Amino acid sequence: QVDLVESGGGSVEAGGSLRLTCKALGEAWGTNCMGWFRQSPGKEREAIAAIFTGGGSATVYDDSVKGRFTIAYEASKNRLFLLMNNLKPEDTATYYCAAGAVRPNACTLSEPKSSYARYWGQGTQVSVSS
């Protein structure tokens, strides 16, 4: 069992920055892929970034955040980060941390049901005003 606890959400103006943190508790050693999803009201939950934590730290980003968001993993403390720069109003959403175990080349972005995500955090709200 892995518990994921997010923090760092908040309200910012467009162009601002936030850093989300996800702390993995429990049997995090059993996972090798972690990432971030987000969900806006009335929309499906979407994958925006993922990182292979089993070695090499390969990352993948959705086009909507590429160049603005950076995902990183601190192995010594089992923490996942999402650094968000140049935030836009359309980034407003609840952000969820997720983790799972997959083959090395399967740590990718996909719909939640078909993704690596076996464990989920409770979500943290990000609001960006124009």
C-alpha positions as CSV (number, residue, x, y, z in Angstrom):
1,Q,0.0,0.0,0.0
2,V,1.2,3.5,-0.9
3,D,-0.2,6.7,0.4
4,L,0.3,9.9,-1.6
5,V,0.0,13.2,0.1
6,E,0.0,16.4,-2.1
7,S,0.7,19.9,-1.0
8,G,1.6,23.3,-2.5
9,G,-1.6,24.3,-4.3
10,G,-3.0,27.8,-4.1
11,S,-4.1,30.8,-6.0
12,V,-1.9,32.9,-8.3
13,E,-2.2,35.4,-11.1
14,A,-1.4,34.5,-14.6
15,G,2.3,34.3,-15.3
16,G,3.0,33.2,-11.7
17,S,4.6,30.0,-10.4
18,L,3.7,27.3,-8.0
19,R,5.5,24.1,-6.8
20,L,3.4,21.0,-6.0
21,T,4.9,18.3,-3.7
22,C,3.8,14.7,-3.4
23,K,5.1,12.7,-0.5
24,A,4.9,8.9,-1.0
25,L,4.4,7.0,2.3
26,G,4.3,3.2,2.8
27,E,5.6,0.7,0.2
28,A,6.8,3.3,-2.3
29,W,9.7,1.0,-3.1
30,G,7.2,-1.1,-5.1
31,T,6.5,1.6,-7.6
32,N,8.6,2.9,-10.5
33,C,6.4,5.4,-12.3
34,M,5.0,8.6,-10.8
35,G,3.2,11.5,-12.3
36,W,0.6,14.3,-12.1
37,F,-2.9,14.4,-13.4
38,R,-5.4,17.3,-13.3
39,Q,-9.1,17.7,-13.5
40,S,-11.1,20.8,-14.1
41,P,-14.9,21.0,-13.4
42,G,-16.9,19.3,-16.0
43,K,-13.8,17.7,-17.7
44,E,-12.2,14.3,-17.6
45,R,-9.0,13.8,-15.5
46,E,-6.0,14.2,-17.7
47,A,-2.4,13.1,-17.4
48,I,0.1,16.0,-17.7
49,A,3.5,14.7,-16.7
50,A,5.2,11.5,-15.6
51,I,8.6,10.3,-14.5
52,F,10.2,6.9,-14.4
53,T,11.6,6.5,-10.9
54,G,13.1,3.1,-11.5
55,G,16.3,4.5,-13.0
56,G,17.2,7.1,-15.6
57,S,14.4,9.5,-14.6
58,A,12.9,9.6,-18.1
59,T,10.1,12.2,-18.2
60,V,7.2,12.9,-20.5
61,Y,4.9,15.9,-20.7
62,D,1.6,16.8,-22.3
63,D,1.8,19.5,-24.9
64,S,-0.3,21.8,-22.8
65,V,2.4,22.1,-20.2
66,K,5.6,21.3,-22.1
67,G,8.1,24.0,-21.6
68,R,6.3,25.5,-18.6
69,F,6.1,22.6,-16.1
70,T,8.9,20.5,-14.8
71,I,8.5,17.1,-13.0
72,A,11.2,15.8,-10.6
73,Y,11.6,13.0,-8.1
74,E,13.7,13.1,-4.9
75,A,14.5,9.4,-4.3
76,S,16.1,9.9,-0.8
77,K,12.8,11.3,0.5
78,N,10.3,9.6,-1.8
79,R,9.0,13.0,-3.0
80,L,7.6,14.0,-6.3
81,F,7.5,17.6,-7.4
82,L,5.8,19.6,-10.1
83,L,7.3,23.0,-10.7
84,M,4.8,25.1,-12.6
85,N,5.9,28.4,-14.3
86,N,4.1,30.9,-16.5
87,L,0.7,29.7,-15.2
88,K,-2.4,30.3,-17.3
89,P,-6.0,30.5,-16.3
90,E,-6.6,27.3,-18.2
91,D,-4.3,25.6,-15.7
92,T,-6.9,26.0,-13.0
93,A,-7.8,22.5,-11.8
94,T,-7.4,20.0,-9.0
95,Y,-4.0,18.3,-9.4
96,Y,-3.5,14.7,-8.4
97,C,-0.3,12.8,-7.7
98,A,-0.3,9.1,-8.9
99,A,2.1,6.2,-8.7
100,G,2.3,2.6,-10.0
101,A,4.6,-0.1,-11.3
102,V,5.2,-0.6,-15.0
103,R,7.7,-1.8,-17.6
104,P,10.4,0.8,-18.1
105,N,8.9,2.0,-21.5
106,A,5.4,2.1,-20.2
107,C,5.7,5.1,-17.9
108,T,3.7,7.3,-20.2
109,L,0.7,9.6,-20.4
110,S,-2.7,8.0,-20.9
111,E,-6.2,8.0,-19.5
112,P,-6.4,7.2,-15.8
113,K,-8.1,3.8,-16.3
114,S,-5.4,2.6,-18.7
115,S,-2.4,4.3,-17.1
116,Y,0.3,3.2,-14.6
117,A,-1.7,4.9,-11.8
118,R,-2.5,2.4,-9.1
119,Y,-2.3,4.8,-6.2
120,W,-3.7,8.3,-6.0
121,G,-3.4,11.3,-3.8
122,Q,-6.3,13.3,-2.5
123,G,-5.7,16.3,-4.8
124,T,-4.6,19.9,-4.4
125,Q,-6.4,22.9,-5.9
126,V,-4.6,25.3,-8.2
127,S,-6.4,28.5,-9.3
128,V,-5.0,30.9,-11.8
129,S,-6.6,34.3,-12.3
130,S,-6.3,36.5,-15.4
